[in-house]
Amino acid sequence: MLPVRLSPWHREEGTMARVTEVKLFNGREMPMVGLGTWDIEEEALQVALESGYRHIDTAALYKNEAAIGGVLSGWLSQGRGAREDLFVTTKLPMIGCRADDVTKFLTSSLKKLQLSYVDLYLVHFPAGLKGKDEDDLRPVGPDGRSVLDVDTDLERLWKAMEEQVDAGRAKSIGISNFNSVQIERIMKCCRIQPANHQVEIHAFHQQKELRSLCHKHNITVCAYGPLGAPYKDEWTKQQPPLQHPAVTSLAARLGRTPAQVLLRHLVQLGIVVVPKSSNPERLEQNLRIFDFQLSDEDMRELDSLDRGRDGKIFIFKNVYLGIENHPEFPFHIPY
């Protein structure tokens, strides 16, 4: 497990939760609970900041960087916190997966976020697309299929990512949705290694082999969909992790919510989590997972829920039609 430490986030009137931080390879620290911001509104971000969230996870693809920037700018200008107290992650869109485009897209993101740098910049997905312009984030051809950029060169792309650190636009850089072969390729060519890998991880899809590889290379791991994305259509015919009897019974015994149990499980494995919610009560509950600990027996029981690849939810093929035909589509191999 990578080194972690417990630190209070500038408590206001003694109400804020304490959040563990994980240390990246370069010595910078990343809060182990962040706010996933896909499809959430500005009000939820404001509530999250007031609850104690300081790790904000967004992406160009989410089309909410400007809204987030407005909230963060207001928060900072009101003296509610300092820039160095925040950990902001954003991501290079799939239409930016060319070395020559990285600076352009990160500069655009920074302008929207009203920041001079981000704490972490990720390659959102290893397969590139061809957009008509910077706003054409999900380009589709006349046949309804994604317009693929089959010339994606991950090694050259990574060199351009390193230049963002050199220029001070990103404190750390990383990857998202890469497979084991792609990770090894980056590690062989890199001057600045990936600090973090953001990937789907939850009780039903625990990615043990991929996590082990990242640990070998001192790459921290961040879980998106850490609650199993209960809003997804996949759960219409089966129970999502939040409703699994092992999770609900453990939550009842501990006097916690099922979400707190699932998040605590991952954090206790050394995994950063970025759950999303717009509900004020759940936002606060999701942050308050550092005042209890799961026993070894509890951990083993939750470990046993893993379904491997059968538990994967985010396939991308149903959103990006034809993406599986891209040479860099990552999910053709087991991990």
N, C-alpha and C positions, 0 to 999 in steps of 0.2 A: 504494500500500500504506500502511496506517495505521502510525503509529510503534510500534516494538517495542523492547524492551531485554532483555538477558540478565542474570539475577540469580540468585544461589545461594539456595536455600531452606534456611536454617538447617541446614547440614550436620551430621549426627550421625555422628561417627567417620569423616568423609570419604566416606560411602557414597551420599549423596543426589545425584540428578541435578540438573542446572541447567535451569531452565525459563524460556523467554522469556515476557514479559508484553506485552500490547497495551494501549495507553492509550485509554480511552474518551473521548468528547467532553468529559466533565466533569472530566477529569484523573485519574480513578481508574484503577487498573491491574488487568487481568484475566489470569490465567495462561492461556497458549495451549493447554495440555493440562489437561483436567479428567477427572474420573471420572463417567461416566454410570452412574446407580444404578438404572435400571429393572431389577427382577427380580434384584438381587444381595443377598447376605446381609451381616450385620453383620461377619462375619469378614473378608470381602473389603475392606470399608471400613477396618478396622483395619490390614490388610496394606498397603492403598494409602497410608494416612497414614504408615506406617513406611517406605514406599518413597520418599516425598517428595511425594505428591499434596497440594495445598492448595486445589485448585478442586474443589468437590463440586457436582454437578448433580442435583437431584431435582425432585419435583413432587407436588402433592396427589394427583394421579391415580395415582402409583406406590404409594401407601399405605405408604410406608416412612419418612416424616418422623420419626416417633417413634423408630424404631430408629436412624436416623441421628443424631438428637438425643442419644440415649443414648451413642453412641460418641463424638461430638464433646465432649459434656459431660465424659466420663471423660478424654478426651485433654487437654482444657484444665485440668481440675482436678488432673491429675497433673503439670502444669507442662511438658507435652511441647511446648507452643507457646502463642502468644497469639491472641486472637480476631482481631486485625488481620492475622495471618498467613494467615487462612483467607479463601477467596472462596466463598461459599455462594449458589447459585442455586436458587430454587424457583419454582413456576408456579401461576397462577390456574386452577382447573379450569373446564371448559366449563360446568358448572352455576353458576359464579360470574360469568358474563359479563354482569352487570348492574351499573350504577354503584353501586347501593345495597348490593351484596353484597361489594364488593372488600375493604373494611376487615375485615369479618367473616372472610373466608377467609384473608387474610394474617395476621390475629391468631391464628387457629387454627393456621396453619402455624408461626408463631413459637413458640407454646406447645409444639407437638410437637417442634420442633427445639431447644428450650431456648435460644433466642437472642433478643436484644432487637431485632435487625435482620437482614435478609438483604442481601447485597451486590448482588444482582440479582433483580428480580421480573418475571416474564414473563407476558403473556397467552398461555396455552398454545395456544389455537386460536381463530380469529376467530368461529366459529359457536357460538352458545350452546345449551345444553340445559336442560330443566326437570327437576330432581330433586325427589324427595319430601322429602328432608332433606339435610344436609351430607354424609352418607355415601353417598348415592345418586349416585355419581360417573359412572355410565354408565347413565342411566335408559332403560328399555325399556318400551314399551307392550304391551298384550295381543297385538298382532300381531307382536311381536318386533322392531319397528323403534324407532329412537331417538326419544325424546320431544323434539322440537325447540322451542327458544325463538326463534320467528321474529321477535321484536321486538328482537333484539340491536342495540344502538346503539353502534357502536365509538367514535364521537366522545365521547359521554357517558362511556363506559367508560374512555376514556383520561384524561379529567379526574379520575376517581376514582383512577386509577393515579398521577397526579401528586400527589394528596393523600397518598399513602403516602410519597413522598419528603419532602413538607412535614412530615409527622408523625414522620419519622425511622425509620419501619419498614422502609424500603428505601433503600439508598444510590443505586441506579440502577434504572431500569425499562426494559422492552423488550418485544419481541413474538416470536411463534413461529408459523410456518406461514402468515404473511400473504403475500398476493400484491402485485404492484407497485401496483395501483390502491388497495388498502387502505393501503399504506405512504404513498402520496402524500396520502391523506385525513388520516392521522394527522399528517403533517408540516405540513399546512395549518392544523390546529386546535390544535396542541400549544403549551403553554407550556414544558414540559420534554420534549425530544425523546427518542425511543427511543435507548438506548445500545447495544443489541445486538439482532440478529435471529437466532434459532436456527431452523435449517431443515435439511432433509435435503440433505446434500452428500457425495458420494463420487466415486470415479474415473469411474463410469458415469453420474453425474447431477451435473454440476459447477455448475449454476445460474449460468452466467457473466453473463447479463443481469440477474438479480436481484442478484448481488453488485455489479455495476457501479452499479446504482441505490442500493444501500446505501452504497457508497463515495462517491457523489455527495453523500449526506446525512450523511456522517461517522458512519454506523451500522456498528459492527463486526459481523462475521458469525461465528456459531458453528455448526459442523456436527454434527448428530446422525447416527448411522449412518455415521460416517466410513470404516468398513471395508466398507461395503456390506451390513451386517447379515447375516453369513453364516449365522445361525441361522434366517433366514426361509425359508418353504416355496418362495419364488420360485426358489430355486437348485437345486431337485431335478432340473431338466432342462437346466441350463446352469451354466457356471462363474461363481462369484462373483468380485469383483475380486481377492480374495486369491489366487485360483488362476489368474488370467490369465497367459499365458506372458510377456507384457511385464513384468509385475510380478515374477514369480518369477525370471526371468533377471536382471533388474536387482538384485534382492535378493541373488542368488547372487554376482554380480560385486562388489557392495559389501560382502559379508559381513554383511548385515543380514537381518532377517526381512521377509517381504512386508508385514506390518502396519506395520513401521517405515517402509518405503518409502512406503506409501499415506498415512500420517499426516504424514510429512515433506513430501510433495508439497503437502498442504493448508496446513500451517503456513507453508511457504515462499511460499505465495500470500497470506499474511496472515490465514488463517482459523483461528479457535479450534476445537479438536476435543475431543469428550467421548466417547471410546471406552469401552465397558463390558467388563469381564472379571472373573471370579472366580478366575482362575488366577494365583497369585503371580508366576510367572515372566513371564507375558505382561503382567501389570500393570506390572512394572518395565521390561520391554522397551518398552512403549508410551510410557513417560515419557522414555526415553533416545533422543531423536531430535534433540537439539540439539548433538551432537558430530560431526555430518557434514552435508554439503550436497549436494544434487542439482545436477548440471551443467545448463546451459541445454538441452542436447540431451536429458538425462534428463527434464527438465520438459516439453519439447515432446512427448516420447513418451507421457508420462502424460496430458498435456492431450488428446492425440488419442484417448484411450479414451472420451471423453465421448459418451454416446448421447442426450443431451438428455432430453426427456420420456419417451422409451422406456426410459431407465435408472431411472426413478423406482420405488421400492419401496413407500413408505408412502403409500397412497392413502386410507386411513381408511374408505372406503365398505364394505370387507369387515368392519370391526370395528363401525362405527356405521351400521347399516343405515338408509338413507334420508337420511344426512347431506348428500348431494349436492343435496337439495331445499331446504336452508337458504339464504336469500338471501345469507349471507356465506360460503358454502362457497368456499374460495379457489382450487380447482384447475380451474375452468372455463376459465381463460385460460392462455396459454402460460407466463406467469411473473408 
